[in-house]
């Protein structure tokens, strides 16, 4: 078979099962529901060979300024034919003038560098059975009045308009919040994912408040299998290990953007945990 027999098409719902099979081949824990969550707010591009999904990539736009490129997988039998590059070029075309973000595996790093991406940090994945922890008094479950503040704080922390993503997470996740004088000043979400649960995003003003938010969710799910993805610069590694979450790999955060769009800002809130490596 040659690459001329492979077609690139827009991803549709009927392709989700094929995408799940591909991610399982790659050793990823994603369920169909996890794929559907990302795809529902993204543009998907797939490669088909005789109606079989042999490669995928998704482009998730955050407003008009940024997009994340994610779920980039090529069937093991199809690698070395330039298919990954074709998918990435198609994804970049869909993203247009937006700054593009992704989390790269070591295997994908050379291709992304050739396409103009530069490393901006390292992402670490932690997971395990949540150990018993105390329930922080400073944290409570979110209420309806908090919903409008979620995308505002998220944008302050990330620099991107992720309103559509935050609306979706309000349907799929449960949020915990920290308030100061009645106003929400930080939040953390937990939802079903892969083998168990994932905590993220976590947005807070400082390390103490971020840890309180995470502890609140861990206390509610003692003994559950929990995953959390964070930038290594948060220095949460030793603290997370004490909560039962061990280091289990990660990736390289990368960015591709015109000089005029290079990120330079001062934020009062910080993202301590990603929604996922796919969504940032």
N, C-alpha and C positions, 0 to 999 in steps of 0.2 A: 504494500500500500504506500502511496505517496501523499505528501501534504496537499497535492492538488485535489485529492478526493475528500478533503476535510473542508467543511464550510463554517464560517463564522456567522452566528445568528443572534438575535436578541433573545435573552433568556425569558421564558414564560413559565407559568406554574407547572405545566406538564414536564418541565425539565428538572424540577426540584429533586425528585427521587434519584435521578442520575447524578445530580450534584452531590447528594448525600453519599452515594456509593463511592464517588470519586474521593470525597474527603475521608471516608473510612479507610480507603486504600492508602491514603497519606498518613493515617494514624491520628487524625483529628477526632475530637469527641462530639462534634456537632450533630444534633438531632435534626430531623426535618423542620421542627419548629424553630430551631436556631437559624437555619438557613432562611426560612420564610420571613423571620423578623428583619434580617438585614436586606433581603431582596425586596421587601415591601416598600422600602424607602430609597431604593437604589435603581440604577440602570444596570442590567446584567448582560454580559456578552459570553456566549458559549461557543465551543468548537464541537461540531458533530461529525462523526464518522458512521455512516449507515444508521443514522438516527440514534447513535449512542453518544452520550456526553463524554468527551475525552479531555476537555479543558474548560475552565471557568475563570471569570473575573467580574467583579462588581465595582461600580462607581457610585459612591454615596456623596451627593452634593450637600454642602452646608452653606446655604445662601448663594450669592453670586461670587464669593471670594475664595472659597476653599472646597476641596473634595477629598475624600479618602478612597484609595484604591485598595480593594480587599478581596479575600476569598480567591486568590490567584493560585490555581492548581492545574497541573498538567499530568495526565495519565502517565505512569512510569514507562509504559511501552512507547509513548509518543515523544519522549524527551530527546533533545539533541537535534530536532528538526526545525527549530526557530519558531515553534508554535507559541511559546511563552512571550517572545518578543512581539509577535503579531497581535496577541491579545492585549499586551500592554500598550502598544501603539494605538489600538482601537479605543482602549480605555482613556488614554490621554486626549484623544480626539473628542471623546464625549465630554471630558472635563473642560475643554475649551481653555479660556484664559485663567481659570482658577488655579490657585496654588494647590498642589497635590501632595497628600500625605499618605504614608503607608508604614507598616511594620514588616521588616524584611527578615526572612530566614537567611542563614549563612549561604545556603545554596542559591538563593535569588539575588544576593547582594551584588555580584558582578554585573548582572543585567541591569539592575536599577541604576547603578553608577554610570553605566554606558548611556542610559536614557536621561541623565542629568540630575538624578537624585543625589542628595548629600546627607550624610548621617547627622542627626541632631541630638541623639541620646540613645540610651539602652533601656529596653523594656524587660522586666523580669516577671515571670509567672510563679505564683505561689499557690499551693493547694494541699488539702488534707482534711482530716476529720477535725472539726472545730472542738477545741478543748473548753471546759467550763470556765467562764469569766464572769465577773460581776456586772450587773446592769447599771450603766452610768445614769445618775439622776438628771444630768444636763441634756439628755436626748429623749425625744418622744417620737411617736409615729406622726407622719405628715397628716395635715387636715386639708380640707377643700380650699381653705384660704391661702394655703402655701403654693398651690399649683401655678399661679402666675409668676411666682418668684423663681421657680426652678430653672426655666430657660435663661432668665436674667443672670443668675449667679453662674450658670454653666458657661454662658458667653463671656462673663468676666474672667473666668478661670482659663478658658480655652482660646478665647479670641475669635471664636467662630459662632455663626448663627445656626445652632442645632435645634431650633424650635420643633421641627417635625420629628426629630429623634426623641426629644423629651416628651412630646405628646404621646408618642408610641409607647415609651417606657412607663408612662403613667397608667397605661392599660395592662402592661405585662409585668411590671415590677411593683414592689412595695417600698416606700420611701421613709426613711428616718430623718429627722431634722434637729438642728440646734437653733435655739432662739436667743436673742439678746434684746431685752426690753420689748418683748412681744414680736420682734421682727426676725424672720428666718435668716440665719447667717451661715448656714452650712447644711449639706444634705448627703445622704448615702442611699443607694438603691440595692435591693437584692431580688433576684429572679431565678427561675429555673433555667439551667443551662447544662448541656453535656451530661456528665456523670452525676450531677447534683445541683448545686447552686453556684451563682457567681455574684460577688459583691462589686458594684461599680455602676455608674460613676460615684466617686467620692469627691466632694468639693468642700473645702474648709478654709478658714483664715490662717490656721496654724497647725502644727503637728499634734498638739494636745487635743484640739477639737476633732481632727481627723481620726485619731485613735479612739476617741470616745464614740464617734459615729460607727466605726468598724466594730468596736466591742459590743455596742448595743445590738447590732445585727448578729454577731457571733453568739451572744448570750441567748438570743431568740431561737438559734438553730444548733444548739449543742449536740455534738455527735454527727451532724450532717457533713457530707462531703462538700467542701467550699473551695472555690477558686477566686483569686484576686490578681489582677494584672496592674503593675505600677511602674513608673519611671524609677530607675535605680537611684536617681538623685534625691528621692524622698527619704532614703535611708531607713526604710521600714523593715528591712530584711530580718534583723535579729529579733525585733519586736514581734513580727508575724510568726517567726519560728516558735516563739513562746506561746503562741495561740494555736499551735498545731499545724500551721501552714508551712510546708517545706518548699524550697526553691525547686522548680520543675521546668527549667528552660526559659525561653523568652525570645527576643528578637531585637532588631536594630530599628529605631525610629528614624524615618527619612522624610525629606521634604524636597519638592521641586517647584520653584517659583521664579518669576521674573525678579530682577533686582528691586524694582519698584514695590514689590509685594513682600520683601523680606520682613520677617516679624521683628518688631522692636516696640515693646510696650512695658508698662509697669502695671501689674495686676494686684488687687487687694485680696484675691482669692486664688487658691491653687487646686489643681486637679491631683488628688492623691491616688486615685485608682481610675482606670479606663472603664468605659462601658464594656469593651472587649478589645482585643488586638485588632479586630477588623474595623471597628467604629471609632477607636480612639477615646 
